[in-house]
Amino acid sequence: MQTISTLVAEQTGISFQQVRNTIELLDEGATIPFISRYRKERTGSLDEVAIASVKESYDKFLEIEKRKATILKTIEEQDQLTDELKEKINNCFDATELEDIYLPYKPKRKTRASKAKELGLEPLAKIMMKQHERDIETRAESFVNDDVEDINVALQGARDIIAEWVNENQVAREIVRNSYTQKAVIVAKLVKGKEEEGAKYRDYFEWSEPLKKCPSHRFLAMQRGEKEGFLKIGAAPDPEEVLPRLKRFFVKGQTSASDQVEDAVEDSYKRLLSPSIENETLAAFKEKADEEAIRVFSENLRQLLLAPPLGQKRVLAIDPGYRTGCKVVCLDAQGELLHNETIYPHPPQKEMGKAKKKLDSLVDAYKIEAIAIGNGTASRETEAFVRGTKFNRDIQVFVVSEDGASVYSASKTAREEFPQYDVTVRGSVSIGRRLMDPLAELVKIDPKSIGVGQYQHDVDQTKLKDALDRVVESAVNSVGVNLNTSSYHLLTYVSGLGPSLAKNIVAYRNENGAFESRKALKKVPRLGAKAFEQAAGFLRITDPKNPLDNTAVHPESYPVVEQMAKDLECKITDLISDKSLRGKINLNKYLSDEIGMPTLQDIMEELEKPGRDPRQTIKVFEFAKDIYSIDDLKPGMKLPGIVTNITNFGAFVDVGVKQDGLVHISQLADRFISNPADVVKLHQHVEVTVLEVDVARKRIQLSMKS
């Protein structure tokens, strides 16, 4: 029997040795970021994507093993488990094939076939199936009795039994399954009387295309239309593509019994096989569509989380509004709230002069270095107002995405942070902190609420959550976390920690003051050796006694760095500051059974740029002047914009008119592209040309072609 490691290696295309070692590490409780960063020698330097694919494949095969155990137990309880069947099940590693094997033994509700068997018609079905009988009607007469009225009832019952046999036959199911996979056409139709209500789905009122060519976003759109009651969708190949193949397999000879079997096969296909395989095919296609949508969402989320931070600057943040005014907060360089109030520069109050004066005084009083403006209602007008205000110092102005800010401001987390303030103040603080460090602020919000995906509410929510949590974990650990200033939420995503240990770290910090070393982590209640091993390398301590505590060098590798310094008769700080000293190190000298060349090279990179932030530097962006609403747009205009979302069919770009425009995949570049993510990144500054404006439907078509 094949081992799971062998199967995973075959499925992922990764070598058996790498797979086996990765699975061992996962079974030992190691996290993906830890394995990727600190166990390169054992995995052959697999990256996080490869390790995640190994884990996903491994988990699927474990699920199949669990399912096998259930199936074997069920069949055994029926006293139908033969050695041959047991071996067949044990050697099966395909979930679909496994269910096909199990189908004849699967407990069922009463069926037409089971009722016919109760009437004693199974022997007739067996005679009929042999297809030797030239006059099956005469044979059927012997089965007529008080319960079986006449030969027609007998023949119908026998056909029902054969129809069920056909449905449960593995070869038959495979024939139909292949036809669905290769030839099925997906059809969407309007539910009668829903024309007006379902207008947004009018593209699919009369739609059909080969299922295998249907892109995931279109499939999910049609499924949503069906879920909302506006569309009816189905998929099937032409029966003439399937039935002849099924009949060739089951119908032998040209007897009257053969005619009966042919009718049974046709009935089986229409009544049992086709609906069953259609459901299976659509479910499998939905799973693939989900995976693709989750992949797109995950990549967008990663880019959003790793967006350039402003860093520790004093920020004034504004949540814009008209009637209720603009909520203003002032934050110190650590993001702590210093002051809040409301100004009214816009109609109906229109206290422009008073608002400018107030803003100027706040900038001076709190030594503000940058201003963050939320991109919601009245954002453009507020940006114009701020840029039109003269300050006594150079102030950078940024427009910040508000996606998910309202979710945060009404959350338990926000209430715990700011119990004495209302949602508007909390929302403004979140906008300011997002500018300073997007990652640290966005981890407080459910990733699904950030709104950078396609059809995220239509996909498998458990799989979506797992994937997005993995992305957040990866992003947090790739940047590294300050052990003494990071919030509970940020610490939660550090490799090996989780909510419970994150709370214990914060509680210990509050009680005992700042951690002076990574080693001090071991004093935190319930933080054992395994958690320390997994987490330590991703935690940073600024101005530590041991300079390695502010790097990505893992404590288990400190001795080798100390040996390097000793051999060069210098301090570790000298190794970090002096490139010429590092140039004298012969890495081969420090190879051992535990530490190989990949780890030594990582150490050298870290000594060159200790504790470096992998994120890029933030850039100031300005929308086009005098463009505030969709009515201001005209075809042919060239405008600056910011990419706000990336999907499989294109990218959405904010040009400052409260409605994002779509750059269709065909308009993203002068060459053919298959994946928009190859051309654009989230929050990228781009120049677009307006192609078409549909004010009534609030749709803007843009182009990035030269």
C-alpha positions in Angstrom: 0.0 0.0 0.0 1.2 3.5 -0.8 2.2 5.8 2.1 0.5 9.1 2.5 3.9 10.8 2.0 4.3 9.1 -1.4 0.8 10.2 -2.4 1.4 13.8 -1.3 4.7 13.9 -3.2 2.9 12.7 -6.4 0.1 15.2 -6.0 2.3 18.2 -5.2 5.2 17.4 -7.5 7.6 17.9 -4.5 10.2 15.2 -3.7 9.3 12.4 -1.3 12.2 13.3 1.1 11.0 17.0 1.3 7.4 15.9 1.8 8.2 13.3 4.4 10.3 15.7 6.5 7.7 18.5 6.1 4.9 16.2 7.3 7.1 15.1 10.3 7.6 18.8 11.2 3.9 19.5 10.9 3.1 16.5 13.1 5.5 17.8 15.7 3.4 21.0 15.9 5.6 23.3 13.8 3.9 26.2 12.0 4.3 26.9 8.3 6.2 30.2 8.9 8.6 28.5 11.3 9.3 25.5 9.0 9.8 27.9 6.0 12.2 30.2 7.9 14.1 27.9 10.3 14.0 24.4 9.0 15.3 24.9 5.5 17.8 22.0 5.8 15.1 19.5 6.5 12.7 20.7 3.8 15.2 21.5 1.1 14.3 25.2 1.5 10.6 24.9 0.6 8.8 28.2 0.8 5.5 28.9 2.6 3.4 28.2 -0.5 4.9 24.8 -1.1 4.7 23.9 2.6 1.0 25.0 2.6 0.3 22.8 -0.4 1.9 19.8 1.3 -0.2 20.4 4.4 -3.4 20.8 2.4 -2.7 17.6 0.5 -1.7 15.7 3.7 -4.9 16.9 5.4 -7.1 15.7 2.5 -5.5 12.2 2.6 -6.0 12.1 6.4 -9.7 12.9 5.8 -9.9 10.0 3.3 -8.3 7.7 5.8 -11.0 8.7 8.4 -13.7 8.2 5.8 -12.3 4.7 5.0 -12.6 3.7 8.6 -16.2 4.8 8.7 -17.1 2.9 5.5 -15.3 -0.3 6.6 -17.1 -0.2 9.9 -20.5 0.3 8.2 -20.1 -2.5 5.7 -18.7 -4.8 8.4 -21.9 -4.2 10.5 -23.9 -5.3 7.4 -21.8 -8.6 7.3 -20.9 -7.8 3.7 -17.2 -7.0 4.2 -15.2 -9.5 2.2 -11.3 -9.6 2.1 -11.4 -8.5 -1.5 -13.7 -5.5 -0.7 -11.6 -4.6 2.3 -8.4 -4.6 0.2 -10.1 -2.5 -2.5 -11.2 0.1 0.0 -7.8 0.2 1.8 -6.0 0.7 -1.5 -8.3 3.6 -2.6 -7.0 7.1 -2.1 -9.5 9.0 -4.3 -12.5 10.4 -2.5 -14.8 10.1 -5.4 -13.8 6.6 -6.2 -14.2 5.6 -2.6 -17.8 6.9 -2.5 -18.5 4.9 -5.7 -17.2 1.7 -4.1 -19.3 2.4 -1.0 -22.5 3.4 -2.8 -24.1 -0.2 -3.1 -23.6 -0.6 0.7 -24.7 2.9 1.7 -27.8 2.9 3.9 -30.7 4.4 1.8 -34.2 5.6 2.2 -36.9 3.4 0.6 -36.4 3.4 -3.2 -38.3 2.0 -6.1 -35.7 -0.7 -6.3 -35.9 -1.6 -2.6 -39.7 -1.9 -2.9 -39.4 -4.1 -5.9 -36.9 -6.4 -4.0 -39.5 -6.6 -1.1 -42.0 -7.9 -3.7 -39.5 -10.7 -4.6 -38.6 -9.3 -8.0 -34.8 -9.4 -7.7 -34.5 -12.9 -9.2 -36.4 -11.7 -12.3 -34.0 -8.7 -12.5 -31.1 -11.1 -12.5 -32.6 -13.2 -15.2 -33.3 -10.1 -17.2 -29.8 -8.8 -16.7 -28.3 -12.0 -18.2 -30.2 -11.1 -21.4 -30.5 -14.8 -22.5 -34.3 -14.9 -22.2 -36.0 -14.4 -25.6 -39.5 -14.2 -24.1 -39.0 -12.3 -20.8 -42.7 -11.5 -20.6 -43.5 -15.2 -20.2 -40.9 -15.6 -17.5 -42.4 -12.6 -15.7 -45.8 -14.3 -15.4 -44.3 -16.6 -12.8 -43.7 -13.6 -10.5 -47.3 -12.4 -10.6 -49.0 -12.9 -7.3 -51.3 -11.1 -4.7 -48.6 -8.3 -4.3 -47.6 -8.2 -8.0 -50.7 -7.5 -10.0 -49.5 -8.4 -13.5 -46.5 -8.9 -15.7 -46.2 -5.1 -16.3 -45.7 -4.5 -12.6 -43.2 -7.4 -12.5 -41.2 -6.1 -15.4 -41.3 -2.5 -14.1 -40.1 -3.7 -10.7 -37.2 -5.7 -12.3 -36.3 -2.6 -14.4 -36.2 -0.5 -11.2 -33.8 -2.9 -9.6 -31.6 -2.9 -12.7 -31.7 0.9 -12.8 -30.3 1.0 -9.3 -27.6 -1.5 -10.2 -26.6 0.7 -13.2 -26.5 3.7 -10.9 -24.3 2.0 -8.4 -21.9 0.5 -11.0 -18.5 2.2 -10.9 -17.8 2.0 -14.6 -21.2 3.5 -15.4 -20.6 6.4 -13.0 -17.2 7.0 -14.6 -18.7 7.0 -18.1 -21.3 9.6 -17.0 -18.7 11.6 -14.9 -16.3 11.9 -17.9 -19.1 13.1 -20.1 -20.1 15.8 -17.6 -16.4 16.8 -17.1 -15.7 17.1 -20.9 -19.1 17.9 -22.5 -21.4 19.4 -19.9 -23.0 22.8 -20.8 -24.0 25.1 -18.0 -27.4 26.8 -18.5 -28.8 29.7 -16.5 -32.4 30.9 -16.9 -34.5 33.6 -15.4 -37.1 32.5 -12.8 -40.4 33.6 -14.3 -41.7 36.9 -13.0 -38.3 38.0 -11.5 -37.2 40.3 -14.4 -37.2 43.6 -12.5 -36.1 42.3 -9.1 -33.2 40.3 -10.6 -32.1 43.0 -13.1 -28.5 42.9 -11.9 -28.3 39.3 -13.2 -29.8 40.1 -16.6 -26.6 39.0 -18.3 -27.6 35.4 -17.2 -31.3 35.4 -18.0 -30.6 33.2 -21.0 -27.1 32.0 -20.7 -25.2 28.8 -21.7 -21.6 27.9 -22.3 -19.4 24.8 -21.9 -19.0 24.2 -18.1 -15.2 23.6 -18.4 -14.8 27.0 -20.0 -16.9 28.9 -17.4 -14.6 31.2 -15.3 -14.9 30.9 -11.6 -16.3 34.4 -11.1 -19.1 33.9 -13.6 -20.0 30.6 -12.0 -20.2 32.1 -8.5 -22.2 35.0 -9.9 -24.8 32.6 -11.4 -24.8 30.6 -8.2 -25.5 33.8 -6.2 -28.4 34.6 -8.6 -29.9 31.1 -8.0 -29.4 31.5 -4.2 -31.3 34.8 -4.3 -34.1 33.2 -6.2 -33.7 35.0 -9.6 -32.0 32.3 -11.6 -32.2 28.6 -12.2 -29.0 26.9 -13.2 -28.2 23.4 -14.3 -25.5 21.5 -16.2 -25.6 18.5 -18.4 -24.0 17.0 -21.6 -26.2 16.1 -24.5 -27.9 12.7 -23.5 -26.9 11.4 -27.0 -23.3 11.8 -25.9 -23.7 9.5 -22.9 -26.6 7.0 -23.4 -25.1 5.1 -26.4 -21.9 4.5 -24.3 -23.9 3.3 -21.3 -26.1 1.0 -23.5 -23.0 -0.5 -25.2 -21.7 -1.4 -21.7 -24.9 -2.9 -20.3 -27.0 -4.1 -23.3 -25.9 -7.5 -24.7 -27.6 -9.3 -27.6 -31.0 -8.6 -29.1 -33.5 -10.5 -26.9 -36.7 -9.2 -25.3 -34.7 -9.1 -22.1 -32.1 -6.9 -23.7 -34.9 -4.5 -24.7 -35.9 -4.3 -21.0 -32.3 -3.7 -19.9 -32.0 -0.9 -22.5 -35.1 0.8 -21.0 -33.7 0.3 -17.5 -30.4 1.9 -18.5 -32.2 4.9 -20.0 -34.4 5.3 -16.9 -31.3 5.0 -14.6 -29.5 7.7 -16.5 -32.4 10.2 -16.5 -33.7 9.5 -13.0 -30.6 8.5 -11.0 -27.2 8.8 -12.7 -27.6 12.2 -14.4 -29.0 14.1 -11.3 -26.4 12.5 -9.1 -23.4 13.2 -11.3 -24.8 16.7 -12.1 -24.9 17.5 -8.3 -21.4 16.0 -7.9 -20.0 18.0 -10.9 -21.5 21.3 -9.8 -20.2 20.7 -6.3 -16.7 19.9 -7.6 -16.8 23.0 -9.9 -18.0 25.1 -7.0 -15.1 23.8 -4.9 -12.7 24.8 -7.7 -14.4 28.2 -8.1 -14.1 28.7 -4.3 -10.4 27.8 -4.3 -9.8 30.4 -7.1 -11.8 33.1 -5.3 -10.0 32.3 -2.0 -6.6 32.5 -3.8 -7.5 35.9 -5.3 -8.8 37.2 -1.9 -5.7 35.8 -0.1 -3.2 37.4 -2.5 -5.1 40.8 -2.2 -5.2 40.5 1.6 -1.4 39.8 1.7 -0.7 42.9 -0.4 -3.0 45.0 1.8 -1.4 43.7 5.1 2.1 44.3 3.7 1.2 47.8 2.4 3.9 50.4 3.1 3.7 51.8 6.7 4.3 55.5 7.5 6.0 54.4 10.7 6.1 56.0 14.1 5.0 59.6 13.2 2.5 61.9 14.9 -0.7 61.7 12.9 -3.9 63.7 12.6 -6.7 61.5 11.3 -10.0 62.6 9.8 -13.1 60.6 9.3 -14.9 62.8 6.7 -18.6 63.7 6.7 -21.1 66.3 5.6 -24.0 66.9 8.0 -22.4 65.2 11.0 -19.0 67.0 10.3 -15.5 65.6 10.1 -14.3 63.7 13.2 -10.7 64.6 13.9 -8.3 62.8 16.2 -4.6 63.4 17.0 -2.3 60.4 17.7 1.2 60.3 19.1 4.0 58.3 17.4 2.8 55.1 19.1 -0.8 55.5 17.9 -2.2 56.6 21.3 -5.1 59.0 21.2 -4.2 62.5 22.4 -7.2 64.6 21.4 -10.5 64.4 19.4 -13.1 66.9 18.2 -15.4 67.6 15.2 -15.0 70.3 12.5 -17.6 71.3 9.9 -15.9 72.5 6.7 -18.7 71.2 4.4 -22.4 72.0 3.8 -24.8 72.4 5.5 -22.7 74.2 8.2 -19.9 75.2 5.8 -17.7 76.6 8.6 -14.6 76.6 6.4 -12.6 79.4 8.0 -13.3 78.1 11.5 -12.3 74.6 10.5 -9.1 75.7 8.9 -8.1 77.6 12.0 -8.8 74.7 14.2 -6.9 72.3 12.0 -3.9 74.6 11.9 -3.9 74.9 15.7 -4.1 71.1 16.2 -1.2 70.5 13.9 0.9 73.0 15.9 -0.3 71.9 19.3 0.4 68.2 18.7 3.4 68.5 16.4 1.6 66.6 13.7 3.8 65.2 10.9 1.1 63.6 8.6 -2.6 63.7 8.0 -4.7 60.6 7.2 -8.1 61.1 5.5 -10.6 58.2 5.2 -11.8 57.5 1.7 -15.5 57.4 2.4 -18.2 60.0 2.2 -16.9 63.6 1.6 -13.3 62.2 1.3 -12.4 64.2 -1.9 -13.9 67.5 -0.5 -12.0 67.0 2.8 -8.8 66.2 1.0 -9.2 69.5 -1.1 -9.9 71.4 2.2 -6.9 70.0 3.9 -4.5 70.6 1.0 -5.9 74.1 0.8 -5.0 74.8 4.4 -1.6 76.4 5.0 0.3 74.9 7.9 3.5 76.2 9.7 5.3 73.0 8.8 5.5 70.5 6.0 2.7 68.0 6.3 2.2 64.9 4.2 -1.4 64.2 3.3 -2.7 60.6 2.7 -6.0 59.2 1.7 -6.5 55.9 3.6 -8.9 53.0 2.8 -11.8 52.8 5.3 -12.7 49.2 4.3 -13.6 47.4 7.6 -13.1 50.5 9.8 -16.8 50.6 10.7 -16.6 46.9 11.6 -13.7 47.6 13.9 -15.2 50.7 15.5 -18.3 48.8 16.6 -16.3 45.7 17.7 -15.6 44.4 21.2 -11.9 45.1 20.6 -12.6 48.8 19.9 -14.9 49.1 22.9 -12.2 47.6 25.1 -9.5 50.0 23.7 -11.8 53.1 23.9 -14.7 52.5 26.3 -15.3 56.2 26.8 -15.5 57.1 23.1 -18.2 56.6 20.4 -17.8 54.7 17.1 -16.9 57.9 15.2 -13.8 58.5 17.4 -12.8 54.8 17.2 -13.2 54.8 13.4 -10.9 57.9 13.1 -8.3 56.4 15.3 -8.3 53.3 13.1 -7.8 55.4 10.0 -4.8 57.1 11.6 -3.3 53.9 12.8 -3.8 52.2 9.4 -1.5 54.9 7.9 1.1 54.3 10.6 1.1 50.5 10.4 -1.6 48.8 8.2 -0.6 45.4 9.4 -0.9 46.2 13.2 -4.3 47.7 12.7 -5.9 45.4 10.2 -5.2 42.3 12.3 -8.0 43.6 14.6 -10.6 43.2 11.9 -12.1 40.0 10.5 -10.3 39.7 7.1 -13.6 39.0 5.3 -14.7 42.6 6.3 -11.8 44.2 4.5 -13.4 43.8 1.1 -10.6 42.9 -1.2 -11.9 39.8 -2.8 -14.6 38.5 -5.2 -17.7 36.7 -4.0 -16.2 36.1 -0.6 -19.6 35.6 0.9 -20.4 32.9 -1.6 -17.5 30.6 -1.0 -16.9 27.9 1.6 -16.6 30.1 4.8 -14.5 27.6 6.7 -11.9 27.3 3.9 -11.9 31.0 3.5 -11.3 31.6 7.2 -8.4 29.1 7.2 -6.8 30.6 4.1 -7.1 34.2 5.3 -5.8 33.3 8.8 -2.8 31.7 7.2 -2.2 34.8 5.1 -2.4 37.0 8.3 0.0 34.7 10.1 2.4 34.7 7.2 2.3 38.5 6.9 2.8 39.1 10.6 5.7 36.7 10.9 7.4 37.9 7.7 7.5 41.4 9.1 8.3 40.5 12.7 6.6 41.7 15.9 7.9 44.1 18.6 7.5 42.0 21.8 7.2 45.1 24.0 4.7 47.3 22.1 2.6 44.9 20.0 -1.1 44.5 20.7 -2.6 41.2 21.8 -4.2 40.9 18.3 -0.8 41.1 16.6 0.8 38.7 19.0 -2.0 36.2 18.4 -0.8 35.6 14.9 2.9 35.0 15.9 4.0 31.5 15.1 3.3 29.1 18.0 1.3 31.6 20.2 -2.4 32.0 19.5 -5.0 33.9 21.6 -4.3 32.3 25.0 -0.5 32.8 25.1 -0.8 36.3 23.5 -3.0 37.3 26.4 -0.5 35.8 28.9 2.3 37.8 27.3 0.4 41.1 27.5 -0.6 40.3 31.1 3.0 39.5 32.0 4.3 42.6 30.3 1.7 44.8 32.1 2.7 43.3 35.4 6.5 43.1 35.1 7.3 45.8 32.6 9.1 45.4 29.2 10.9 42.2 28.2 14.7 42.7 28.3 15.4 39.6 26.3 13.8 36.8 24.3 14.8 34.4 27.0 12.6 36.2 29.4 9.6 34.9 27.4 10.1 31.6 29.1 8.8 33.2 32.3 5.4 33.8 30.8 2.8 31.3 32.3 2.1 28.3 30.1 4.6 29.3 27.4 6.6 26.1 27.1 9.6 25.1 25.2 7.7 24.3 22.0 5.9 27.6 21.9 9.2 29.4 22.6 10.9 27.5 19.7 8.1 28.4 17.3 7.7 32.1 18.3 11.1 33.4 19.4 12.6 34.1 16.0 9.6 36.3 14.9 9.6 38.5 18.1 11.8 41.6 18.3 13.2 43.6 21.2 14.4 47.1 20.5 17.6 48.2 22.2 18.3 44.8 23.7 21.3 43.7 25.8 21.9 41.0 23.1 21.7 42.6 19.7 20.5 39.3 18.1 17.2 39.8 20.1 16.3 42.5 17.5 17.0 40.3 14.5 15.4 37.3 12.8 18.3 35.1 14.0 16.7 32.3 16.0 18.0 31.9 19.6 19.0 28.3 18.7 21.5 29.8 16.3 23.0 32.4 18.8 25.9 30.1 19.6 27.1 29.9 16.0 27.0 33.8 15.8 28.8 34.1 19.1 31.5 31.6 17.8 31.9 33.8 14.6 32.5 36.9 16.8 34.9 34.9 19.0 36.9 33.6 16.1 37.2 37.2 14.7 38.0 38.5 18.3 35.2 41.0 18.1 31.7 41.7 19.5 28.4 40.7 17.9 27.7 44.4 17.5 30.9 44.8 15.5 29.8 41.9 13.2 26.6 43.8 12.5 28.2 47.2 12.0 31.3 46.2 10.1 30.9 44.7 6.6 34.6 44.0 6.3 34.5 41.8 9.3 31.6 39.8 7.9 33.5 39.4 4.7 36.2 37.4 6.6 33.7 34.7 7.7 34.1 31.3 6.1 30.7 29.8 6.4 31.9 26.3 5.7 33.7 26.4 9.0 30.4 26.6 10.8 28.5 23.8 9.1 27.1 21.1 11.5 24.5 18.4 11.6 22.0 21.0 12.9 23.0 24.1 10.9 23.4 23.9 7.2 24.3 26.5 4.5 20.7 27.9 4.1 20.6 28.8 7.8 24.1 30.3 7.7 23.2 32.4 4.7 20.1 33.7 6.4 22.1 34.6 9.5 24.6 36.6 7.3 21.7 38.4 5.6 20.2 39.3 9.0 23.5 40.6 10.3 23.7 42.9 7.3 20.3 44.4 7.8 19.2 43.4 11.4 15.5 43.6 12.1 14.7 45.0 8.6 11.1 45.7 7.7 10.4 43.9 4.3 7.7 46.4 3.4 8.3 49.2 0.9 8.2 53.0 1.6 4.9 54.8 1.5 4.3 57.3 -1.2 2.0 60.4 -1.3 -0.8 60.2 -3.9 -3.1 63.0 -5.2 -6.3 62.5 -7.3 -7.0 64.8 -10.2 -8.2 68.2 -9.3 -11.9 69.2 -10.1 -12.9 65.5 -10.4 -15.3 64.7 -7.6 -18.2 62.7 -8.9 -19.1 60.2 -11.7 -20.8 63.1 -13.5 -17.4 64.8 -13.9 -16.0 61.9 -15.9 -15.8 62.0 -19.7 -14.5 59.3 -22.1 -10.9 60.0 -23.1 -9.9 61.6 -19.7 -6.5 60.5 -18.4 -6.5 60.3 -14.6 -4.3 59.1 -11.7 -5.9 56.3 -9.7 -5.2 53.8 -6.9 -5.8 50.0 -7.4 -8.4 49.0 -4.7 -9.2 45.4 -5.7 -7.9 42.7 -8.0 -10.1 40.0 -9.4 -9.7 37.3 -12.2 -11.5 39.5 -14.7 -9.6 42.8 -14.0 -8.7 45.4 -11.4 -10.9 48.1 -9.7 -9.3 51.6 -9.6 -10.3 54.5 -7.4 -10.1 57.8 -9.4 -11.6 59.9 -6.6 -15.3 59.8 -7.6 -16.7 57.5 -4.8 -17.3 54.8 -7.3 -14.4 52.5 -8.4 -13.9 52.0 -12.1 -13.1 48.6 -13.7 -10.1 48.0 -15.8 -11.1 44.8 -17.6 -8.3 42.2 -18.0 -8.2 43.0 -21.7 -7.5 46.7 -20.9 -4.7 46.2 -18.3 -1.8 46.1 -20.7 -0.8 46.4 -24.4 -0.1 42.6 -24.4 -2.2 39.6 -23.6 -2.3 38.7 -19.9 -4.0 35.8 -18.2 -3.7 37.0 -14.6 -4.3 40.6 -13.6 -2.0 40.1 -10.6 0.9 39.8 -13.0 0.4 43.5 -14.0 -1.0 45.3 -11.0 -0.7 45.3 -7.2 -3.1 46.4 -4.5 -2.7 50.2 -3.7 -0.5 50.6 -6.8 -0.6 54.2 -8.2 -1.6 54.0 -11.9 -2.7 56.2 -14.7 -6.0 55.3 -16.4 -8.0 56.4 -19.4 -11.8 56.7 -19.1 -13.4 54.5 -21.8 -17.1 54.6 -20.8 -19.3 56.0 -18.1 -22.8 54.6 -17.3 -24.1 57.1 -14.7 -27.5 55.2 -14.3 -25.8 51.9 -13.4 -22.8 53.6 -11.7 -20.4 51.8 -13.9 -17.0 53.2 -15.1 -14.9 51.4 -17.7 -11.2 52.3 -17.6 -8.1 51.3 -19.5 -4.4 51.2 -18.7 -3.3 50.6 -22.3 -0.9 53.1 -23.7 
